[in-house]
Amino acid sequence: MTVIVRDLRPDVRADAEGFSDTRRLALPYMLSTPESVVHTLTHVHPDAHFGQLIAEEDGEIIGTAQVSVAHDSPEPGQGSANIYVRPDRRNRGAGSLLLRTAQERLGRLGVTKLFAWVLDEPDNRAFAERHGFRASRSAWFLRLDLAGGTLPPRQEPPSGVELRTAADFADDPRPVFELDAATSSDEPSDIDVEFTDYEAWLEEHWKHPLLNRDLTTVALVDGRPAAFSVAYTDGDSRYATAMTGTAREFRGRGLAKLAKNDSLHRARTAGCTEAFTGNDTGNEPMIAINKWFGYEICAKEVRYVRELG
Ligand SMILES: CC(C)(COP(=O)(O)OP(=O)(O)OC[C@H]1O[C@@H](n2cnc3c(N)ncnc32)[C@H](O)[C@@H]1OP(=O)(O)O)[C@@H](O)C(=O)NCCC(=O)NCCS
């Protein structure tokens, strides 16, 4: 039985299904569908050189890698390779082969510092360390039971604040882009992000198949978007927050809580039964907000880094 690694073929449905099935089994706290897999591959900015690798054994997809150059970071030479092997198909060489292929590809593209998310389990961490990586920041995955749990009651927006959905911006999403760009750069991370390309954002984020515009809430202050909470859904009762952010000048007024609470209530009404979110372990305000909603930590991921070349 031989494991091979190859690129996902976006026009082959079985590739996209095998990729998203593997991701869901290995990482059940993140949403993935065949449509989102193909969308990401075909819509990420060309400068990211984004690739999705598949490890296959006797025709069965058993591992995946997402490989990219951090083109939207102000620091050049950074890239990432996030590798997930099906839990029931480990120790067959898939992870090592995916990593080697990813490193060779990114090395040729000038990447000298490689980041990889690793689920905090002894085998995974030992794998990363054997391959020359050292641990860096970490992040929690959190889960909220929307079906059985209780949400804080809906709040009445304070005077001057109105709640809208992303669907209300369908004709002109630029204000949502501006808020996303202003807040994403403040999210704690190993790789600083700066996004300025509206057309690329429309393609990659606004048209993302998991984005649920009706469940995404935007809080306006005096008519201006000030805070938002971005909802992803997979059509199968699972909801995930892709981003919550408040523009700097509006922080500390309860607007992130207000926007996310509205989104969660909408999600529950729409039939979503569980909600996921992920936070850098140092993001104290966001963790405080999520605990207030009743989210519970369900897993931890550690960002590993190694120098290439
Ligand atoms: C995190 C963020 C969304 C918070 O927005 P906000 O509108 O200021 O949040 P709110 O006012 O609704 O609530 C903040 C809560 O965090 C608490 N908080 C603030 N700083 C804190 C800290 N250092 N430790 C613990 N709790 C803290 C506040 O006390 C408040 O809780 P309270 O209402 O019980 O007092 C905002 O800082 C942001 O946009 N950051 C950058 C983007 C980001 O990191 N997003 C999260 C991605 S996962």
The ligand as an SDF file (V2000), in Angstrom:
LIG
                    3D

 48 50  0  0  0  0  0  0  0  0999 V2000
  -12.2810   41.6100   20.6230 C   0  0  0  0  0  0  0  0  0  0  0  0
  -13.1720   42.7600   20.1280 C   0  0  0  0  0  0  0  0  0  0  0  0
  -14.0850   42.2500   19.0220 C   0  0  0  0  0  0  0  0  0  0  0  0
  -14.0300   43.2760   21.3400 C   0  0  0  0  0  0  0  0  0  0  0  0
  -14.9280   44.2780   20.8500 O   0  0  0  0  0  0  0  0  0  0  0  0
  -15.7280   45.2660   21.8710 P   0  0  0  0  0  0  0  0  0  0  0  0
  -16.8240   45.8890   21.1020 O   0  0  0  0  0  0  0  0  0  0  0  0
  -14.7630   46.1440   22.5610 O   0  0  0  0  0  0  0  0  0  0  0  0
  -16.3200   44.2030   22.9040 O   0  0  0  0  0  0  0  0  0  0  0  0
  -17.4990   44.4320   23.9690 P   0  0  0  0  0  0  0  0  0  0  0  0
  -17.4540   45.8400   24.4200 O   0  0  0  0  0  0  0  0  0  0  0  0
  -18.7800   43.9280   23.4190 O   0  0  0  0  0  0  0  0  0  0  0  0
  -17.1010   43.4090   25.1360 O   0  0  0  0  0  0  0  0  0  0  0  0
  -15.7740   43.3820   25.6280 C   0  0  0  0  0  0  0  0  0  0  0  0
  -15.7450   42.5330   26.8810 C   0  0  0  0  0  0  0  0  0  0  0  0
  -14.4050   42.0930   27.0840 O   0  0  0  0  0  0  0  0  0  0  0  0
  -13.9920   42.4250   28.3900 C   0  0  0  0  0  0  0  0  0  0  0  0
  -12.5730   42.6700   28.3510 N   0  0  0  0  0  0  0  0  0  0  0  0
  -11.9210   43.6660   27.7210 C   0  0  0  0  0  0  0  0  0  0  0  0
  -10.5930   43.5350   27.9030 N   0  0  0  0  0  0  0  0  0  0  0  0
  -10.4130   42.4210   28.6310 C   0  0  0  0  0  0  0  0  0  0  0  0
   -9.2710   41.7580   29.1400 C   0  0  0  0  0  0  0  0  0  0  0  0
   -8.0400   42.1980   28.8860 N   0  0  0  0  0  0  0  0  0  0  0  0
   -9.4690   40.6230   29.8610 N   0  0  0  0  0  0  0  0  0  0  0  0
  -10.6960   40.1460   30.1010 C   0  0  0  0  0  0  0  0  0  0  0  0
  -11.8230   40.7480   29.6390 N   0  0  0  0  0  0  0  0  0  0  0  0
  -11.6710   41.8800   28.9260 C   0  0  0  0  0  0  0  0  0  0  0  0
  -14.7750   43.6680   28.6990 C   0  0  0  0  0  0  0  0  0  0  0  0
  -14.8010   43.8710   30.1040 O   0  0  0  0  0  0  0  0  0  0  0  0
  -16.1350   43.3370   28.1080 C   0  0  0  0  0  0  0  0  0  0  0  0
  -16.8860   42.4850   28.9680 O   0  0  0  0  0  0  0  0  0  0  0  0
  -18.0410   43.1140   29.9220 P   0  0  0  0  0  0  0  0  0  0  0  0
  -19.1130   43.5730   29.0140 O   0  0  0  0  0  0  0  0  0  0  0  0
  -18.4490   41.9410   30.7560 O   0  0  0  0  0  0  0  0  0  0  0  0
  -17.3880   44.2070   30.6850 O   0  0  0  0  0  0  0  0  0  0  0  0
  -12.3150   43.9580   19.6260 C   0  0  0  0  0  0  0  0  0  0  0  0
  -11.3190   44.2360   20.6040 O   0  0  0  0  0  0  0  0  0  0  0  0
  -11.6240   43.7060   18.2980 C   0  0  0  0  0  0  0  0  0  0  0  0
  -12.1840   44.0250   17.2450 O   0  0  0  0  0  0  0  0  0  0  0  0
  -10.3910   43.1730   18.3330 N   0  0  0  0  0  0  0  0  0  0  0  0
   -9.6280   42.8890   17.0960 C   0  0  0  0  0  0  0  0  0  0  0  0
  -10.2250   41.7560   16.2850 C   0  0  0  0  0  0  0  0  0  0  0  0
  -10.2960   40.4690   17.0860 C   0  0  0  0  0  0  0  0  0  0  0  0
   -9.3600   40.0650   17.7710 O   0  0  0  0  0  0  0  0  0  0  0  0
  -11.4320   39.7990   16.9460 N   0  0  0  0  0  0  0  0  0  0  0  0
  -11.6500   38.4960   17.5280 C   0  0  0  0  0  0  0  0  0  0  0  0
  -11.1770   37.4910   16.5520 C   0  0  0  0  0  0  0  0  0  0  0  0
  -11.3790   35.8820   17.1540 S   0  0  0  0  0  0  0  0  0  0  0  0
  1  2  1  0
  2  3  1  0
  2  4  1  0
  2 36  1  0
  4  5  1  0
  5  6  1  0
  6  7  2  0
  6  8  1  0
  6  9  1  0
  9 10  1  0
 10 11  2  0
 10 12  1  0
 10 13  1  0
 13 14  1  0
 14 15  1  0
 15 16  1  0
 15 30  1  0
 16 17  1  0
 17 18  1  0
 17 28  1  0
 18 19  1  0
 18 27  1  0
 19 20  2  0
 20 21  1  0
 21 22  1  0
 21 27  2  0
 22 23  1  0
 22 24  2  0
 24 25  1  0
 25 26  2  0
 26 27  1  0
 28 29  1  0
 28 30  1  0
 30 31  1  0
 31 32  1  0
 32 33  2  0
 32 34  1  0
 32 35  1  0
 36 37  1  0
 36 38  1  0
 38 39  2  0
 38 40  1  0
 40 41  1  0
 41 42  1  0
 42 43  1  0
 43 44  2  0
 43 45  1  0
 45 46  1  0
 46 47  1  0
 47 48  1  0
M  END
$$$$
